Amino acid sequence: SAAAASPSIKRLLEPGVVENRAVFTNALNALKEMDSSHVFLHPVTDKIAPGYSALIPRPMDLSEIGHRISEGGYDVYPQLFMSDVLLMCCNALVYNPIGHGIPVLAMALGKQALALIESNLREWNRANEYIAPSRMRDEVYLQRCRAIITQLQMVDQHRLFWFPVNTSQFPAYRNAVKFPMDLETLGQGLEHGKYPVLGMLLLDLLLIAFNCCCFHPAGNPAHAAAIELVRAAYSQFPREENPNRGESPVQRGA
């Protein structure tokens, strides 16, 4: 039948896909409501934000996330929804100066998204443990991912992000950060098949920095180091073109 021949239709019939799309849509609508000035609704252009395209190789905005939901972009690997949300937020942290209002909003949006899909994200991660994609036996792909992690370790000369945060030293961290991540844990996840696509590796890389920025306020050296880690991570990933989907006159940080 035509339905059987269409991968996109087949995905819609698979258990969990419809439910996941509802989770994505509800979270997206909540983020749009928080972004009442539409700062993150549309793509950023160099006209709005001079030099933006040179600094931000993988632009993201709420409209693009909505488009990817409707096109099934998160059906196979639902974690990519959170990857794109954090990408949008971290782009704002990288481009805008500390103390600007847009990074504050970006942090709030990222925290809200993580809170809204916390239980779902944990479920998706558990389900991923039972998947052994053929790509994870692709040594070329694995070597590329290992090289990314090694490069970020070299950037992090003070080893702030190499290992799990010591919760004895920072007891409030456990309650403040729901998805802790570090470069050592990232490397272990890679070897156990956690990252079948680069977007999932990027999610955990961004989590390292986002968690740090959530816990350490702007102006703290660790906060600044986290933003530099994001810059370094961006240099390791291929540049994505940002199609002309319109723009918002007030947006400069998504």
Secondary structure as GFF3:
##gff-version 3
##sequence-region A 1 254
A	DSSP	alpha_helix	2	5	.	.	.	ID=ss1
A	DSSP	alpha_helix	7	13	.	.	.	ID=ss2
A	DSSP	alpha_helix	17	34	.	.	.	ID=ss3
A	DSSP	alpha_helix	52	55	.	.	.	ID=ss4
A	DSSP	alpha_helix	62	70	.	.	.	ID=ss5
A	DSSP	alpha_helix	79	95	.	.	.	ID=ss6
A	DSSP	alpha_helix	101	116	.	.	.	ID=ss7
A	DSSP	alpha_helix	118	128	.	.	.	ID=ss8
A	DSSP	three_ten_helix	134	137	.	.	.	ID=ss9
A	DSSP	alpha_helix	139	155	.	.	.	ID=ss10
A	DSSP	alpha_helix	173	176	.	.	.	ID=ss11
A	DSSP	alpha_helix	183	191	.	.	.	ID=ss12
A	DSSP	alpha_helix	198	215	.	.	.	ID=ss13
A	DSSP	alpha_helix	221	235	.	.	.	ID=ss14
###
